[in-house]
Amino acid sequence: MTSTTSTHQVNASSRNVDDTALVEPIPGSSANEAPIRSYKTAWLYIFDWYPSHYSPLEKKMLRKLDMFLLTFCSFAFFLKWLDSANINNAYVSGMKEDLHLNGNQYSLFGTFYNIGYLLCQVPSLLILSRPRFAQYFLPTMEVLWSILTFAQSQLNSGAAIYGTRFLLGVLETPVASGSLYILSSWYRPNELFKRAGVWYVSNNIGVMFGGYLQAAAYTHLNGVHGMAGWRWLFIIDGCISLPIAIIGYALFPGLPASSKPWWLTEEEHLLARRRMRDEGVEQSRALSWKVIRRVFTKWHFYIAVLCYTFFLSSSYPNGQMALWLKDETAKKHHHWTVPQINTIPTGVQAVSVVVTVLATSFCMVYPLWAVMSVVQGCTMFSIVTLLIWNVPMGLHFFVYYLLGFTAAVTPILIPWVNMIMKDDAEARAFTTGAMLTVGWGVYSFYPITVFPVVQAPRWKRGYIVEVVFVFMVWFLFMVGQYLQRRDTKRAEAPILTADEEKLGEETVQEEDKS
């Protein structure tokens, strides 16, 4: 076990400077070499959150990161998706009729949200990459969007919905890509995937919770004080969001290079910084136009952006089961009540939770290409079945639930991008922001052009496009895996050559002695 050096007290003024400026020694990673696992038993690693080969100090620090950082990021992501799901739940629970909405206005809710979301992706990531601002930026944005959530309860027109959705897109920008950027700055690669999975499923839990919340609001609060149940939904949402957002000022630590959070000791904070530096994760440097050149002259940017763009659009059918249920009810084929239309699709999110946790855990013990192939294979089966459409009712339910596999892609893809670009913090932030900017930019008009709600739920043209997009996600990821292995071999070649030369010299010396 690598021993950790003792650390003198570092005064507050020295906490914000670069590691190179610290005079006192910084404790290195306290982990020994991980045991070698066979493929037959490697799956057991999914339960190993605090490996036995870690020192007590590192285990304690890791538990604190999970308790404070991972928990807050998960709650923030949960609230983001709770709000996103609630606009859909409200639409099928009386909003459409109360506000006299028609045509493609439902699709435009997402379009205006995505416009605000994509405009602020890169600026938000670059702000989060600044240690001085990272601690306060995300909680502040969350407080502001919580206040705006209350305002949604008083919406009276389609135009008002468009405006609030645009502002919510702006304010919720740092939560998705920003959370993964922060997590990848604190956790080692072998710790990141499974935690990214836990973080990501909070969005599925948010969608599930929103469905049950809307059903309860419709059943128990519809008409109370003269307000429809869907309006009460936004009030309840705001009451949940605002306290958590305020608590974020005390829990969210920002970056390792930010000032020490109160819940870490000085030694734990220095250990957290050093172990990431040992992993090759570079800290933030001064922003300059050179970062643009570094980004656009490497393959990482193009593979990451294209892969995520195809994925995000291909995931659209995931949340459309409620429209199918409502259509079946309207055509008198079956009869589902409004609460049932809100709660039955939550099964998709339950599948997403299980699959995402398992898939991201398996990523640490099995090849990424294998895990991604299984995920995309299941998604392709679902899309092809929906394209055929005339299948037994049981199979129809099954493939809608199977679309929950799409949730596993983001917590695999974005952490992988952060890993392969760990040696450049600004390029990593820019690329992650660009992934979501371009992805959501395409997604903002994708539903209107490919999945117009007036054709719901049997989007024949849409499902044909989906087949191509699902394949492209898999293909681009495979190309990225190949290029990563190629670069790794090139980087290792000089080291291997040097080792071989040194071994040859030692052999000659031994022969001369003999």
NORMOUR-V450235 format. One record per residue. RES is the residue in one small letter. PHI is phi in radians with two decimals (NA if undefined). BURIAL is # if it has 16 or more other C-alpha atoms within 10 Angstrom, else .. Layout:
RES/PHI/BURIAL ; RES/PHI/BURIAL
This chain:
m/NA/. ; t/-1.29/. ; s/-1.32/. ; t/-1.67/# ; t/-1.30/. ; s/-1.23/. ; t/-2.20/. ; h/-1.35/. ; q/-1.15/. ; v/-1.87/. ; n/-1.20/. ; a/-1.06/. ; s/-1.22/. ; s/-1.59/. ; r/-1.28/# ; n/-1.65/# ; v/-1.61/. ; d/-1.16/. ; d/-1.02/# ; t/-1.16/. ; a/-1.59/. ; l/-1.32/. ; v/-1.44/. ; e/-1.28/. ; p/-1.16/. ; i/-1.85/# ; p/-1.11/# ; g/-1.50/# ; s/-1.08/# ; s/-1.72/# ; a/-1.57/# ; n/-1.42/. ; e/-1.15/. ; a/-1.23/. ; p/-1.15/. ; i/-1.40/. ; r/-1.93/. ; s/-1.45/. ; y/-1.09/. ; k/-1.21/. ; t/-1.94/. ; a/-1.09/. ; w/-1.07/# ; l/-1.13/. ; y/-1.11/. ; i/-1.10/# ; f/-1.66/. ; d/-1.68/. ; w/-1.41/. ; y/-2.26/. ; p/-0.93/# ; s/-1.16/. ; h/-1.45/. ; y/-1.42/# ; s/-1.32/# ; p/-0.98/. ; l/-1.12/. ; e/-1.23/# ; k/-1.08/# ; k/-1.10/. ; m/-1.11/# ; l/-1.15/# ; r/-1.11/. ; k/-1.14/# ; l/-1.05/# ; d/-1.16/. ; m/-1.18/. ; f/-1.78/# ; l/-1.20/# ; l/-1.09/# ; t/-1.12/# ; f/-1.16/# ; c/-1.06/# ; s/-1.18/# ; f/-1.12/# ; a/-1.10/# ; f/-1.21/# ; f/-1.01/# ; l/-1.18/# ; k/-1.04/# ; w/-1.39/# ; l/-1.05/# ; d/-1.17/# ; s/-1.10/# ; a/-1.23/# ; n/-1.19/# ; i/-1.18/# ; n/-1.23/# ; n/-1.12/# ; a/-1.11/# ; y/-1.07/# ; v/-1.56/# ; s/-2.11/# ; g/2.13/# ; m/-1.07/# ; k/-0.98/. ; e/-1.31/. ; d/-1.13/. ; l/-1.75/. ; h/0.98/. ; l/-1.45/. ; n/-2.68/. ; g/1.02/. ; n/-1.70/. ; q/-1.07/# ; y/-1.02/# ; s/-1.17/# ; l/-1.21/# ; f/-0.97/# ; g/-1.20/# ; t/-1.10/# ; f/-1.16/# ; y/-1.06/# ; n/-1.18/# ; i/-1.08/# ; g/-1.10/# ; y/-1.14/# ; l/-1.33/# ; l/-1.12/# ; c/-1.89/# ; q/-1.08/# ; v/-1.11/# ; p/-1.00/# ; s/-1.12/# ; l/-1.14/# ; l/-1.19/# ; i/-1.15/# ; l/-1.15/# ; s/-1.38/# ; r/-1.61/# ; p/-0.97/# ; r/-1.19/# ; f/-1.83/. ; a/-1.01/# ; q/-1.09/# ; y/-1.88/# ; f/-1.15/# ; l/-1.14/# ; p/-1.05/# ; t/-1.12/# ; m/-1.09/# ; e/-1.21/# ; v/-1.06/# ; l/-1.15/# ; w/-1.27/# ; s/-1.12/# ; i/-1.11/. ; l/-1.19/# ; t/-1.09/# ; f/-1.02/# ; a/-1.11/. ; q/-1.15/# ; s/-1.23/# ; q/-1.88/. ; l/-1.13/. ; n/-2.29/. ; s/-2.74/. ; g/-1.10/# ; a/-1.09/. ; a/-1.14/. ; i/-1.12/# ; y/-1.02/# ; g/-1.13/. ; t/-1.20/# ; r/-1.17/# ; f/-1.10/# ; l/-1.14/# ; l/-1.12/# ; g/-1.06/# ; v/-1.13/# ; l/-1.30/# ; e/-1.55/# ; t/-0.95/# ; p/-1.22/# ; v/-1.25/# ; a/-1.31/# ; s/-1.15/# ; g/-1.12/# ; s/-1.09/# ; l/-1.17/# ; y/-1.10/# ; i/-1.17/# ; l/-1.06/# ; s/-1.25/# ; s/-1.56/# ; w/-1.93/# ; y/-1.84/# ; r/-1.13/# ; p/-0.96/# ; n/-1.30/. ; e/-1.82/# ; l/-1.35/# ; f/-1.03/# ; k/-1.14/# ; r/-1.29/# ; a/-1.11/# ; g/-1.14/# ; v/-1.08/# ; w/-1.05/# ; y/-1.23/# ; v/-1.20/# ; s/-1.09/# ; n/-1.24/# ; n/-1.17/# ; i/-1.12/# ; g/-1.09/# ; v/-1.15/# ; m/-1.06/# ; f/-1.06/# ; g/-1.08/# ; g/-1.12/# ; y/-1.19/# ; l/-1.13/# ; q/-1.15/# ; a/-1.07/# ; a/-1.17/# ; a/-1.12/# ; y/-1.16/# ; t/-1.33/. ; h/-1.86/. ; l/-2.02/# ; n/-1.07/# ; g/1.64/. ; v/-1.14/. ; h/0.95/. ; g/1.32/. ; m/-1.94/. ; a/-1.19/# ; g/-1.06/# ; w/-1.19/# ; r/-1.26/# ; w/-1.09/# ; l/-0.99/# ; f/-1.23/# ; i/-1.15/# ; i/-1.08/# ; d/-1.02/# ; g/-1.12/# ; c/-1.14/. ; i/-1.36/. ; s/-1.27/# ; l/-1.08/# ; p/-1.06/. ; i/-1.13/# ; a/-1.09/# ; i/-1.18/. ; i/-1.07/. ; g/-0.99/# ; y/-1.09/. ; a/-1.61/. ; l/-1.75/# ; f/-1.30/# ; p/-1.58/# ; g/1.26/# ; l/-1.71/# ; p/-1.00/# ; a/-1.42/# ; s/-1.27/# ; s/-1.09/# ; k/-1.09/# ; p/-1.19/# ; w/-1.13/. ; w/-1.55/# ; l/-1.94/# ; t/-1.34/. ; e/-1.04/# ; e/-1.17/# ; e/-1.15/# ; h/-1.15/# ; l/-1.17/# ; l/-1.09/# ; a/-1.05/# ; r/-1.23/# ; r/-1.21/# ; r/-1.19/# ; m/-1.27/# ; r/-1.16/# ; d/-1.10/. ; e/-1.39/. ; g/1.54/. ; v/-1.42/# ; e/-1.36/# ; q/-1.39/# ; s/-1.13/# ; r/-2.07/. ; a/-1.09/. ; l/-1.26/. ; s/-2.69/. ; w/-1.22/. ; k/-1.11/. ; v/-1.11/# ; i/-1.10/. ; r/-1.12/. ; r/-1.11/. ; v/-1.25/# ; f/-1.42/. ; t/-1.75/. ; k/-2.14/. ; w/-1.21/. ; h/-0.95/# ; f/-1.05/# ; y/-1.24/# ; i/-1.14/# ; a/-1.08/# ; v/-1.17/# ; l/-1.14/# ; c/-1.10/# ; y/-1.20/# ; t/-1.12/# ; f/-1.10/# ; f/-1.12/# ; l/-1.03/# ; s/-1.17/# ; s/-1.20/# ; s/-1.52/# ; y/-0.99/# ; p/-1.07/# ; n/-0.91/# ; g/-1.78/# ; q/-1.91/. ; m/-1.12/# ; a/-1.09/# ; l/-1.15/# ; w/-1.14/# ; l/-1.08/# ; k/-1.17/# ; d/-1.17/# ; e/-1.08/. ; t/-1.19/# ; a/-1.11/. ; k/-1.49/. ; k/1.17/. ; h/-1.23/. ; h/-2.53/. ; h/-2.26/. ; w/-2.09/# ; t/-1.32/. ; v/-1.02/# ; p/-1.02/# ; q/-1.18/# ; i/-1.10/# ; n/-1.42/# ; t/-1.71/# ; i/-1.02/# ; p/-1.15/# ; t/-1.15/# ; g/-1.08/# ; v/-1.07/# ; q/-1.22/# ; a/-1.11/# ; v/-1.07/# ; s/-1.04/# ; v/-1.07/# ; v/-1.15/# ; v/-1.13/# ; t/-1.14/# ; v/-1.08/# ; l/-1.20/# ; a/-1.10/# ; t/-1.21/# ; s/-1.23/# ; f/-1.14/# ; c/-1.08/# ; m/-1.52/# ; v/-2.24/# ; y/-2.19/. ; p/-1.01/. ; l/-1.05/# ; w/-1.10/# ; a/-1.22/. ; v/-1.10/# ; m/-1.12/# ; s/-1.12/# ; v/-1.13/. ; v/-1.05/# ; q/-1.25/# ; g/-1.12/. ; c/-1.15/# ; t/-1.11/# ; m/-1.08/# ; f/-1.03/. ; s/-1.11/# ; i/-1.13/# ; v/-1.09/. ; t/-1.12/# ; l/-1.18/# ; l/-1.16/# ; i/-1.14/. ; w/1.25/# ; n/-1.34/. ; v/-2.25/. ; p/-1.00/. ; m/-0.99/. ; g/-1.09/. ; l/-1.18/. ; h/-1.07/# ; f/-1.06/. ; f/-1.04/. ; v/-1.27/# ; y/-1.11/# ; y/-1.18/# ; l/-1.15/# ; l/-1.09/# ; g/-1.07/# ; f/-1.09/# ; t/-1.08/# ; a/-1.13/# ; a/-1.35/# ; v/-1.24/# ; t/-1.01/# ; p/-1.26/# ; i/-1.71/# ; l/-1.19/# ; i/-1.20/# ; p/-1.04/# ; w/-1.07/# ; v/-1.08/# ; n/-1.12/# ; m/-1.23/# ; i/-1.31/. ; m/-2.03/# ; k/-1.15/# ; d/-1.50/# ; d/-2.59/# ; a/-1.09/# ; e/-1.21/# ; a/-1.13/# ; r/-1.11/# ; a/-1.14/# ; f/-1.10/# ; t/-1.16/# ; t/-1.07/# ; g/-1.12/# ; a/-1.16/# ; m/-0.99/# ; l/-1.32/# ; t/-1.12/# ; v/-1.19/# ; g/-1.04/# ; w/-1.27/# ; g/-1.10/# ; v/-1.19/# ; y/-1.13/# ; s/-1.12/# ; f/-1.95/# ; y/-1.02/# ; p/-1.07/# ; i/-1.18/# ; t/-1.49/. ; v/-1.85/# ; f/-2.22/# ; p/-1.07/# ; v/-1.13/# ; v/-1.20/. ; q/-1.72/. ; a/-1.14/. ; p/-1.72/# ; r/-1.68/# ; w/-1.59/# ; k/-1.08/# ; r/-1.10/. ; g/-1.08/# ; y/-1.26/# ; i/-1.14/. ; v/-1.09/# ; e/-1.06/# ; v/-1.01/# ; v/-1.16/. ; f/-1.16/# ; v/-1.09/# ; f/-1.09/# ; m/-1.13/# ; v/-1.04/# ; w/-1.09/# ; f/-1.10/. ; l/-1.14/# ; f/-1.14/# ; m/-1.12/# ; v/-1.08/. ; g/-1.08/# ; q/-1.09/. ; y/-1.11/. ; l/-1.14/. ; q/-1.12/. ; r/-1.12/. ; r/-1.09/. ; d/-1.14/. ; t/-1.13/. ; k/-1.11/. ; r/-1.11/. ; a/-1.23/. ; e/-1.45/. ; a/-1.00/. ; p/-1.07/. ; i/-1.17/. ; l/-1.13/. ; t/-1.11/. ; a/-1.09/. ; d/-1.13/. ; e/-1.14/. ; e/-1.11/. ; k/-1.12/. ; l/-1.12/. ; g/-1.11/. ; e/-1.10/. ; e/-1.15/. ; t/-1.16/. ; v/-1.09/. ; q/-1.09/. ; e/-1.15/. ; e/-1.17/. ; d/-1.12/. ; k/-1.16/. ; s/-1.35/.
